Amino acid sequence: MSASALELSVVIVSYRCADHLARCLASIEGNTSDVHLEVIVVDNASGDGTAGAARTHARALLIERPTNEGFARAANIGMQRARGRAVLVLNPDTQVPPGALRACLDALWADPRIGVLTPRVVDESGALDVRCHREFPTAWSAFCFVTGLDRRLPWTSARAHAMRDLPDDREADVDAVSGAVMLMRADALHRIGGFDQQFFMYAEDIDLCMRFRAAGWRVVYWPGAEVVHEGGGSGAGGRRTPQADAAAYRTMGPLIHKHRHGLGGAVLAATAVIAGEVMLAASRLRRRAYS
């Protein structure tokens, strides 16, 4: 198959997730009858059987990194090798049903203004993963999201980051989608420049979507197809922990500072960083108290 025939490049960053990766690659194979694609797996020095799961898959190009340099850098390395007209950044703990890639690509090509598109992303029970449609965070909305208050408080400002009031079945322009399933026009992506590598993990997907929007592209949540996001596909089982929540919240600081200029943005960014440090300190105190 010539490079010009490739419609899609699927880029997967893996780290200690061999079983997840094997299932993800098998699900992608179920989409190859109607999409000409390539698969690029960038393994962040897993040191276990994860790279082997990619190495034994006939369609996957494996790029092994000597150290874990973070999601953003690894994804950029994969995207630089991509030859497709579209690039799909996909988590290894996802499964893509047959026909889902074809449907998403058709939706992407249907509107030349769309730069980024994500389908309806659900967990194993079928519940929506709300990170597939988001507004740019404020310190308050990020706090509510990380702590789960956005599921309990009725106020729009508390529920805004994950757009919890958006009907799941309605297409919408959004500020950001999740890097777990992120379909992009390759020409636009290469002009914009990929992920900002100052973000080791968390917030790099929001930042890239904001840059697409600033360049005039639409960022779209499109519920016409569905992808399963199992979770648990990144190091330490990928489990949600207080430490991970604190790290995600602290990352909002540089993200807000980058996209919200002036004194107001600086104050919000500092608030996010401080709040993240407080959450991390509280988590450590709880561990000591119960150890």
WOTA-V756833 format. One record per residue. N is the residue number from 1. RES is the residue in three letters. OMEGA is omega in degrees with one decimal (999 if undefined). Layout:
n:N res:RES omega:OMEGA
n:N res:RES omega:OMEGA
//
This chain:
n:1 res:MET omega:179.8
n:2 res:SER omega:179.3
n:3 res:ALA omega:-176.8
n:4 res:SER omega:-179.3
n:5 res:ALA omega:-176.1
n:6 res:LEU omega:177.3
n:7 res:GLU omega:-171.3
n:8 res:LEU omega:168.8
n:9 res:SER omega:177.4
n:10 res:VAL omega:-178.5
n:11 res:VAL omega:-177.9
n:12 res:ILE omega:172.6
n:13 res:VAL omega:-175.9
n:14 res:SER omega:175.1
n:15 res:TYR omega:175.2
n:16 res:ARG omega:-176.2
n:17 res:CYS omega:-171.8
n:18 res:ALA omega:-177.5
n:19 res:ASP omega:177.6
n:20 res:HIS omega:-177.0
n:21 res:LEU omega:179.1
n:22 res:ALA omega:179.4
n:23 res:ARG omega:178.6
n:24 res:CYS omega:-179.4
n:25 res:LEU omega:177.7
n:26 res:ALA omega:-180.0
n:27 res:SER omega:176.7
n:28 res:ILE omega:-180.0
n:29 res:GLU omega:178.4
n:30 res:GLY omega:179.4
n:31 res:ASN omega:-171.6
n:32 res:THR omega:179.7
n:33 res:SER omega:-178.5
n:34 res:ASP omega:176.1
n:35 res:VAL omega:172.8
n:36 res:HIS omega:-171.8
n:37 res:LEU omega:169.0
n:38 res:GLU omega:179.0
n:39 res:VAL omega:178.8
n:40 res:ILE omega:177.9
n:41 res:VAL omega:176.4
n:42 res:VAL omega:-177.5
n:43 res:ASP omega:-175.8
n:44 res:ASN omega:174.9
n:45 res:ALA omega:-177.9
n:46 res:SER omega:178.9
n:47 res:GLY omega:176.2
n:48 res:ASP omega:-178.2
n:49 res:GLY omega:-174.1
n:50 res:THR omega:179.3
n:51 res:ALA omega:178.5
n:52 res:GLY omega:178.4
n:53 res:ALA omega:176.7
n:54 res:ALA omega:-176.2
n:55 res:ARG omega:-178.2
n:56 res:THR omega:179.0
n:57 res:HIS omega:-170.8
n:58 res:ALA omega:-173.2
n:59 res:ARG omega:-170.4
n:60 res:ALA omega:167.6
n:61 res:LEU omega:-177.4
n:62 res:LEU omega:172.8
n:63 res:ILE omega:-178.3
n:64 res:GLU omega:178.6
n:65 res:ARG omega:-177.2
n:66 res:PRO omega:178.9
n:67 res:THR omega:176.3
n:68 res:ASN omega:-176.4
n:69 res:GLU omega:178.0
n:70 res:GLY omega:-176.7
n:71 res:PHE omega:-172.6
n:72 res:ALA omega:-178.9
n:73 res:ARG omega:-179.8
n:74 res:ALA omega:178.8
n:75 res:ALA omega:178.0
n:76 res:ASN omega:178.1
n:77 res:ILE omega:177.7
n:78 res:GLY omega:-177.7
n:79 res:MET omega:176.6
n:80 res:GLN omega:178.3
n:81 res:ARG omega:-173.9
n:82 res:ALA omega:-179.5
n:83 res:ARG omega:-176.4
n:84 res:GLY omega:175.6
n:85 res:ARG omega:174.3
n:86 res:ALA omega:178.5
n:87 res:VAL omega:176.0
n:88 res:LEU omega:171.1
n:89 res:VAL omega:-170.3
n:90 res:LEU omega:175.0
n:91 res:ASN omega:178.3
n:92 res:PRO omega:179.9
n:93 res:ASP omega:175.3
n:94 res:THR omega:171.4
n:95 res:GLN omega:-173.6
n:96 res:VAL omega:-179.3
n:97 res:PRO omega:176.4
n:98 res:PRO omega:179.0
n:99 res:GLY omega:-176.1
n:100 res:ALA omega:-179.5
n:101 res:LEU omega:179.0
n:102 res:ARG omega:-179.1
n:103 res:ALA omega:-179.4
n:104 res:CYS omega:178.7
n:105 res:LEU omega:178.2
n:106 res:ASP omega:178.4
n:107 res:ALA omega:178.5
n:108 res:LEU omega:-177.4
n:109 res:TRP omega:-176.1
n:110 res:ALA omega:-179.6
n:111 res:ASP omega:-177.1
n:112 res:PRO omega:178.0
n:113 res:ARG omega:-178.3
n:114 res:ILE omega:175.8
n:115 res:GLY omega:-178.2
n:116 res:VAL omega:179.2
n:117 res:LEU omega:172.1
n:118 res:THR omega:176.5
n:119 res:PRO omega:173.1
n:120 res:ARG omega:-179.2
n:121 res:VAL omega:-176.0
n:122 res:VAL omega:173.7
n:123 res:ASP omega:-174.5
n:124 res:GLU omega:178.9
n:125 res:SER omega:-178.1
n:126 res:GLY omega:178.7
n:127 res:ALA omega:-177.8
n:128 res:LEU omega:167.9
n:129 res:ASP omega:-169.8
n:130 res:VAL omega:178.9
n:131 res:ARG omega:179.2
n:132 res:CYS omega:169.8
n:133 res:HIS omega:-173.5
n:134 res:ARG omega:167.0
n:135 res:GLU omega:176.8
n:136 res:PHE omega:-172.7
n:137 res:PRO omega:160.4
n:138 res:THR omega:177.8
n:139 res:ALA omega:-178.4
n:140 res:TRP omega:-177.0
n:141 res:SER omega:176.8
n:142 res:ALA omega:177.6
n:143 res:PHE omega:-179.9
n:144 res:CYS omega:179.8
n:145 res:PHE omega:-175.8
n:146 res:VAL omega:-177.7
n:147 res:THR omega:-178.4
n:148 res:GLY omega:178.7
n:149 res:LEU omega:-179.6
n:150 res:ASP omega:176.0
n:151 res:ARG omega:-174.1
n:152 res:ARG omega:-177.1
n:153 res:LEU omega:-176.8
n:154 res:PRO omega:-173.1
n:155 res:TRP omega:179.7
n:156 res:THR omega:-178.2
n:157 res:SER omega:179.5
n:158 res:ALA omega:-174.7
n:159 res:ARG omega:-166.6
n:160 res:ALA omega:-170.5
n:161 res:HIS omega:179.7
n:162 res:ALA omega:178.7
n:163 res:MET omega:-174.2
n:164 res:ARG omega:179.8
n:165 res:ASP omega:177.7
n:166 res:LEU omega:175.9
n:167 res:PRO omega:-175.8
n:168 res:ASP omega:-174.2
n:169 res:ASP omega:-177.5
n:170 res:ARG omega:173.3
n:171 res:GLU omega:-177.7
n:172 res:ALA omega:166.9
n:173 res:ASP omega:-175.3
n:174 res:VAL omega:175.6
n:175 res:ASP omega:-174.3
n:176 res:ALA omega:171.9
n:177 res:VAL omega:-178.6
n:178 res:SER omega:175.2
n:179 res:GLY omega:177.3
n:180 res:ALA omega:179.0
n:181 res:VAL omega:-170.3
n:182 res:MET omega:-177.5
n:183 res:LEU omega:-173.4
n:184 res:MET omega:169.7
n:185 res:ARG omega:-174.9
n:186 res:ALA omega:-177.8
n:187 res:ASP omega:177.5
n:188 res:ALA omega:179.9
n:189 res:LEU omega:-176.5
n:190 res:HIS omega:176.4
n:191 res:ARG omega:-177.6
n:192 res:ILE omega:168.9
n:193 res:GLY omega:175.3
n:194 res:GLY omega:-177.2
n:195 res:PHE omega:173.9
n:196 res:ASP omega:-172.2
n:197 res:GLN omega:171.3
n:198 res:GLN omega:178.4
n:199 res:PHE omega:-179.0
n:200 res:PHE omega:176.4
n:201 res:MET omega:-176.1
n:202 res:TYR omega:172.7
n:203 res:ALA omega:-179.7
n:204 res:GLU omega:178.7
n:205 res:ASP omega:176.9
n:206 res:ILE omega:-179.6
n:207 res:ASP omega:-178.4
n:208 res:LEU omega:177.7
n:209 res:CYS omega:179.1
n:210 res:MET omega:178.2
n:211 res:ARG omega:172.6
n:212 res:PHE omega:-178.6
n:213 res:ARG omega:-179.9
n:214 res:ALA omega:178.8
n:215 res:ALA omega:175.0
n:216 res:GLY omega:-179.2
n:217 res:TRP omega:172.2
n:218 res:ARG omega:170.7
n:219 res:VAL omega:-164.2
n:220 res:VAL omega:164.1
n:221 res:TYR omega:-174.6
n:222 res:TRP omega:-173.9
n:223 res:PRO omega:-177.8
n:224 res:GLY omega:175.0
n:225 res:ALA omega:-173.8
n:226 res:GLU omega:175.7
n:227 res:VAL omega:179.8
n:228 res:VAL omega:175.9
n:229 res:HIS omega:-174.2
n:230 res:GLU omega:-170.9
n:231 res:GLY omega:178.5
n:232 res:GLY omega:-176.4
n:233 res:GLY omega:-179.6
n:234 res:SER omega:175.4
n:235 res:GLY omega:170.1
n:236 res:ALA omega:179.4
n:237 res:GLY omega:179.9
n:238 res:GLY omega:-176.0
n:239 res:ARG omega:174.8
n:240 res:ARG omega:-178.7
n:241 res:THR omega:174.6
n:242 res:PRO omega:178.9
n:243 res:GLN omega:178.7
n:244 res:ALA omega:177.9
n:245 res:ASP omega:179.4
n:246 res:ALA omega:179.1
n:247 res:ALA omega:178.6
n:248 res:ALA omega:-178.1
n:249 res:TYR omega:179.0
n:250 res:ARG omega:179.4
n:251 res:THR omega:177.9
n:252 res:MET omega:-179.7
n:253 res:GLY omega:177.8
n:254 res:PRO omega:177.0
n:255 res:LEU omega:179.0
n:256 res:ILE omega:-179.4
n:257 res:HIS omega:-178.6
n:258 res:LYS omega:-171.3
n:259 res:HIS omega:177.0
n:260 res:ARG omega:-173.4
n:261 res:HIS omega:177.4
n:262 res:GLY omega:-175.6
n:263 res:LEU omega:-179.5
n:264 res:GLY omega:178.4
n:265 res:GLY omega:179.2
n:266 res:ALA omega:179.4
n:267 res:VAL omega:178.9
n:268 res:LEU omega:-179.7
n:269 res:ALA omega:179.4
n:270 res:ALA omega:178.3
n:271 res:THR omega:-179.9
n:272 res:ALA omega:-179.6
n:273 res:VAL omega:-179.8
n:274 res:ILE omega:179.6
n:275 res:ALA omega:177.4
n:276 res:GLY omega:178.5
n:277 res:GLU omega:177.8
n:278 res:VAL omega:179.0
n:279 res:MET omega:-179.6
n:280 res:LEU omega:178.9
n:281 res:ALA omega:178.7
n:282 res:ALA omega:178.8
n:283 res:SER omega:179.2
n:284 res:ARG omega:179.0
n:285 res:LEU omega:178.3
n:286 res:ARG omega:179.1
n:287 res:ARG omega:179.6
n:288 res:ARG omega:-177.2
n:289 res:ALA omega:-176.6
n:290 res:TYR omega:179.5
n:291 res:SER omega:999
//
